[in-house]
Amino acid sequence: MDKKGQVSNIPQYVISFILIGLIVAVGVVVLDKFMGVSGLSAKAVDALNSTIDAVTPITTDWLPILVIVAIVGVVLMLILGAFAFYGRRK
C-alpha cells in the first residue's frame, strides 16, 4: 500500500532538498574558483559575478521557503488524514 504523500516518503523529500542545496552550493564554489583564474577578461569576470549574484538567492531565499512550505504541507497532510480516516477506523 504505497500511496503518494505518505509519511514514509519524507526521507526522500529531505534527501532531495539536501541534494538541491549541495548542488547549488558546489556550483557557487566552482564559480568562485573561476574568479581566481588568471587571464580572465573584465567581461568574463562581470559574467561570473552576475551569475554568482543570480544563483546565491536560491540558497538564501528560496530554499528555506520551500522547506517551510514542505513542512507545512506534511503537517496539514497528517492533520487532515487523521480527521478524514477517523470514522473509518472504528
N, C-alpha and C positions, 0 to 999 in steps of 0.2 A: 504494500500500500504506500507507494511513493507519490505524494501529492506535491504540487508546486507550492512554495511558500510555507512549508513546514519548518518547525524549529530545528529539525535535524539538518536543514540546508544552511544554517547560519555560518558554520565554519567555512563553507565555500565562499560566501559573501565577504567574510573577514579576510580571507586569503586574497580575494580579488582586489579589495581596497588596498591591502598592503602591497600587492604586486603593482598596482597602478601608481601608488606613491613612490615605490622604489624605482620604477621605470622613469618617472618624471625627474626624480632626484638624480639618478645616474645621467640622464640627458643634460641636466643643468651643469653637472660636474664636468661632463665631456665638453660642453660648450665653453665652460670656464677655462678648461685646459687649452683649448684652441686659442684663447686670448694670449697665452704665454708664448705662442709660437712666433719666432722672429720672422720678419719678412712679410707680414700681413699688411695689406694696403689699408688706408684710412676707411675706404668703403667697406672692406671686409670686417674691420673692427666695429664699424657702425652697425653692420648687419648682425654680427654676433651679439652686440649689446641689445639691439632691439628684439632679437629672438629670445635672449635670456629674460628681458623685461616682459615679453609676452607670455612666456611659459611659467614664470615664477608665481603669478596669481593663481594658477591651477592648484598648487600645493598649499598656498597660504590662505586662499579664499574659498575655492570651490570644493576641495576635497573634504574639509571639515563640515561644510554644509551638507554634502552628500552623505557623510557618515551620520549626521544628526537626523536627516530625513529617513535613512535606512533604519536607524534605531527606533524612531517614532513609528515607522511602518510595522516593525516587528512587534512593538508593544501593542499597537492597535490590533494587529492580527491576533495576538494572544488573547486580548480582552474580548474582541468580537467573536472569536472562535469559542471562548468559554461560554459566552451567553447564547450563541447560536446552537451549540450542541448540548446545552444543559438539559433541555426537555427530552432529548433522545437517549440520554444516559440512564434514565430512571428505569 
